[in-house]
Amino acid sequence: MNKWYLIKAKPRQEKIAKQNLENQDYRVFCPMIKINDRLVVLFPGYLFIQLNEKTQNWSPINSTKGVSHFVKFGLNFAKAPNSVIEFIK
């Protein structure tokens, strides 16, 4: 089952991280809004990535250009429910 996880991007490299992850066939969501005719990242420094914890290889993600690390709470990866992602979209 696919779940959304939170990734911390390097400073001001959300778009680079998103592009490089998509080039590796990952599904990535970087919420953006339009302010004064400019696209601005809604959550600076963060991306959502949809992964299947049983079938997808997670190891290349941390070494992807623009990605800093997975966000964790203790030993658990930070997850976002599908309903939250749909609400943001």
N, C-alpha and C positions, 0 to 999 in steps of 0.2 A: 504494500500500500504506500502510495506517495504522500509525503508530508512536507510541509514548508519549514525550513530551518533559517536561522538568522546568521548572516555573515558580516563580519566587520571588515570594511574596506580600508585601504591605506588612505591617508588624508587627500581629499579632493580627487580620488581615483575611482569613484563609483562607476562611471561610464566605461573606463578601461577594464575594470574587473568584470562588469556585466558582459562586455563584448568578448573578452577572452574566455569566460565561462560558457557563453553561448557557442563559441567556436568549438568547444569540447562537447557539445550536445547536451549541456545542462539547461534546465528551464529556470530562468532567473527573472525576478521582478524587482525593479527599482522604481518605486513610486515617485512621480514627478508632477509638479503643478506649474501653471503658467502665471507668472507675476510680472506685470508691466512688460508684456510681450517677450519675456525670457522664461525658458524652462529651468526650474529650480528643483533640486532633489528634495523630496518631502522629509526624508530622514537622513540627513547628511552623515556619511560614514557607514551606512548600513544597506545591505541587500537581502532579499529573500531568495532562497534557492529551494526548488522542489526536488526531493530525492526519495528513492526507494531504498530503505535501509537494508534490505536483504539482497538486492540485485545490482545496485550501482556501486562503482568504485569511488570512494570518497577521497582517497589519498592524493590525487592531483589537485584538489581544490585549494589546499593551504599553500601550495607552491605556484599557484596561478598569479600572473602579473596583475597587480592591483588589489589582490586579496591579502588581508592581514591574518585573519584566523576566524574559526567558528566561534560564535558567542556561546558561552556555557554558564550554567548555574551549578556550581559545584562540579560534579562529574557528568551532569546531564546537558546535552545540547539544547539550546533554546529553540523551541518550536512555536509556530504560529498556526492556530487553527485555520482550516480552509475558509470558515465563515468570516474571519478577520481579513484575510487576503481579499476575498470577494467584496467586503465592505469598503476596503481601501480603493479597490479598482473602481 
